[in-house]
């Protein structure tokens, strides 16, 4: 049987499931968060997330590797 000429490519993303907390899905331009027990994801652009993390409002602390 010949190979299909056109194949569906699944969008590239990484998904991290944190037990009893929720699911984090990272796409090329968007970060999605779904709390445990919920059906819908909340989304934010990668740019907006970066601005928030680097700002004072996030309370993020700089760590070394």
Secondary structure, 3 states (H helix, E strand, C coil): CCCCCCCCCCCCEEEEEECCCEEEEEECCEEEEEECCCCCCEEEEHHHHHHHHHCHHHCCCCCCC
